[in-house]
Amino acid sequence: MLDLASVAFLVIAAVLVGSALAVVTLRNIVHAALFLGLVFGAAAGIYILLNAEFIAIVQILVYAGAVTILILFAIMLTQNPNSRTSNPANRQWFIAALISLVLCGGIVFALSQNGAIANGSSQAVAKIGGSAPAIGALLYSPTTYSYVLPFEVATLVLLVAIVGAIVIGRED
């Protein structure tokens, strides 16, 4: 018998996969961007089920909110008004489907190896929990290895991406 958490996971996973398929198959780019926002929201639901509340809130604020709105603004500012469908069909869909099936098979194989993934790095995450103080302690701990340098490198990469977007979007 399935418990409530399992049923919630199955429903959220079905919404996530269906929305992700809609993102890549819809020909209307605005509708695809809206389904991308739903994908981000469903991913946040998965994080809630994993007791990672901080990551779920960041997922909703940053991705479902800011990134989706940014994508919609970019589409609206750059879309040709004469073209309503700007997501053309790709001729290499068969190769992409084959690669996706191989990747899916690899993931299923890895998950079926007697909890090999569950006994690996997820135990380190389970030790600290998903709360904001635990993540803050992991990021900036003065006594143990902290993730300050990778965090700052990611910040610089995002800054370079923002400057690059401004340079590309600037009219000459």
C-alpha positions in Angstrom: 0.0 0.0 0.0 1.3 3.4 -0.9 1.6 6.1 1.8 0.8 9.7 1.3 4.4 10.7 0.5 4.6 8.1 -2.2 1.4 9.3 -3.8 2.5 12.9 -3.6 5.8 12.0 -5.2 4.1 10.1 -8.0 1.8 13.0 -8.8 4.5 15.6 -8.6 6.8 13.5 -10.7 4.1 13.0 -13.3 3.5 16.7 -13.5 7.3 17.3 -13.7 7.8 14.8 -16.6 4.7 15.9 -18.5 5.7 19.6 -18.2 9.2 18.9 -19.3 7.9 17.1 -22.3 5.6 20.0 -23.1 8.6 22.4 -22.9 10.5 20.5 -25.6 7.6 19.6 -27.8 5.4 22.7 -27.9 5.8 24.9 -30.9 4.7 28.1 -29.2 7.7 29.4 -27.4 5.7 31.4 -24.8 3.7 28.3 -23.8 6.9 26.3 -23.5 8.4 29.0 -21.2 5.2 28.8 -19.0 5.5 25.1 -18.8 9.2 25.6 -17.8 7.9 27.6 -14.8 5.7 24.6 -13.9 8.7 22.3 -14.2 10.6 24.5 -11.7 7.6 24.5 -9.4 7.3 20.7 -9.5 11.0 20.3 -8.8 10.5 22.5 -5.7 7.7 20.1 -4.7 10.2 17.2 -4.9 12.6 19.1 -2.7 9.9 19.6 -0.2 9.3 15.9 -0.1 13.0 15.4 0.5 12.9 17.7 3.5 15.1 20.3 1.8 13.0 23.3 2.5 15.7 25.9 1.9 16.5 24.5 -1.6 12.8 24.4 -2.4 12.3 28.0 -1.5 15.4 29.0 -3.5 14.0 26.9 -6.4 10.7 28.8 -6.3 12.2 32.3 -5.8 15.1 32.0 -8.2 14.0 29.6 -10.9 10.2 29.6 -11.0 10.1 33.3 -10.3 13.1 35.2 -11.7 14.4 32.9 -14.4 10.9 32.2 -15.9 10.1 35.9 -15.9 13.5 36.7 -17.5 12.9 34.1 -20.2 9.4 35.5 -20.9 10.8 39.1 -21.1 13.5 37.9 -23.4 11.0 36.2 -25.7 8.7 39.2 -25.7 11.5 41.6 -26.5 13.2 39.5 -29.2 10.3 37.7 -30.9 9.4 38.7 -34.4 5.7 39.8 -34.3 5.0 38.1 -37.6 6.2 34.7 -36.3 4.0 33.1 -33.5 5.9 29.8 -33.5 9.6 30.1 -33.1 10.4 26.6 -31.9 11.0 24.8 -35.1 11.2 21.0 -35.3 14.7 19.6 -35.2 15.7 17.0 -37.8 17.9 15.2 -35.4 15.1 14.2 -33.0 15.8 10.4 -33.5 19.4 10.7 -32.3 18.3 12.8 -29.3 15.6 10.2 -28.5 18.2 7.4 -28.7 20.7 9.3 -26.4 17.8 10.0 -24.0 16.9 6.3 -23.8 20.5 5.3 -23.2 20.8 7.9 -20.5 17.5 6.8 -18.9 18.7 3.2 -19.0 21.9 4.2 -17.2 20.0 6.0 -14.5 17.7 3.1 -14.0 20.7 0.7 -13.8 22.5 3.0 -11.3 19.4 3.3 -9.1 18.9 -0.5 -9.1 22.3 -1.3 -7.7 21.2 -2.1 -4.2 21.1 1.5 -3.0 24.5 2.4 -4.3 23.5 6.0 -4.9 21.6 6.3 -1.6 24.6 5.1 0.3 27.0 7.6 -1.4 26.9 11.3 -1.3 23.2 11.6 -0.2 24.3 10.5 3.3 26.4 13.6 3.6 23.5 15.8 2.7 21.2 13.9 5.1 23.6 14.6 7.9 23.3 18.4 7.6 19.7 18.5 6.6 18.0 20.9 4.3 17.5 23.8 6.7 19.0 27.3 6.2 21.3 27.2 9.3 22.7 23.8 8.3 23.4 24.9 4.7 24.9 28.2 6.0 27.2 26.2 8.4 28.3 24.0 5.5 29.0 27.0 3.3 30.9 29.1 5.7 32.3 26.8 8.4 35.6 28.0 9.8 36.6 24.7 11.3 35.9 22.3 8.4 36.1 22.4 4.7 33.7 25.0 3.5 32.2 25.7 0.1 33.1 29.4 0.0 35.5 29.1 -3.0 33.1 27.1 -5.2 30.2 29.5 -4.2 32.3 32.5 -5.1 33.3 30.9 -8.5 29.6 30.3 -9.2 29.0 34.0 -8.4 31.6 35.1 -10.8 30.3 32.9 -13.6 26.8 34.4 -13.1 28.3 37.9 -13.1 30.1 37.2 -16.4 26.8 35.8 -17.8 24.9 38.9 -16.8 27.6 41.2 -18.3 27.6 39.1 -21.5 23.8 39.3 -21.8 24.0 43.1 -21.4 26.7 43.3 -24.1 24.8 41.1 -26.5 21.5 42.8 -25.9 22.9 46.4 -26.1 22.1 48.2 -29.3 25.1 49.7 -31.1 
